[in-house]
Amino acid sequence: MPFREINSKMVEATVLPGQKMFSQRGAMLAYRGEVSFTPNIQGGQGGVMSMIGRRMTNEATPLMTVEGSGTVMFGHGGHHIQVINLAGDTLYVEADRLLAFDGALQQGTMFMGSQGGVMGMVRGQVTGQGLFTTTLKGHGAVAVMAHGGVIELPITPGREVHVDPQAYVAHHGDVRNKLSTALGWREMVGRGSGEGFQLELSGNGAVYVQASEEKL
């Protein structure tokens, strides 16, 4: 279900009979046609375990199921919107950044500690990124939100990308991530954020970076 970009902060989706999509609650701006919006208590297709995992860490983001026949315009909080098209691969994105996505995509939850072991857990505690990250896999479109616009940086073997964790939006592909420190421990005392910590991504794929260190 492709999105049409109206401007940098609004997208429009076509809803067809027999298909569904999910959106963040409160993201619908306007619609045409016969379209219904239903609260989704399980958060998409993640199943019960996905829902439990998110609620344990208070990271659940309420979703709406969108069905019917018509067009719907989405936007939220004046945030910039980036449309990401998946062709069978997996997108990793913080739940609160999801604006809307194709219902055909398989949704799941990944514990960040599984990538980088203990450092993956440290990333969640220190940088403000969630310990649980939403995954969307398959063929379809995803609209994510960011501050100040987004740039896509390719990740190729042997050429890892370092990102400020607070500027990180999402990534896709066969990518590994780990938290690294750019400064010594003594230099980091008193630093609550910034370049003291870096998120290192390696492998083959792409990472989306926002033009701000502000969280949504």
ABEGO torsion letter per residue (X at the ends): XBBBBABAABBBBBBBBGBBBBBBBGABABBBEBBBBBBBAAGEAAEAAAAAAAAAAGABBBBBBBBEBEBBBBBBGGBBBBBBBBBGBBBBBBAAABABBBAABBBBBBBAAABGEAAAAAAAAAAGBBABBBBBBEBEBBBBBBBGEBBBBBBBBGBBBBBBAAABABBBEBBBBBBBBABBAAAABGBABEAABBBBBBEBEBBBBBABABBX
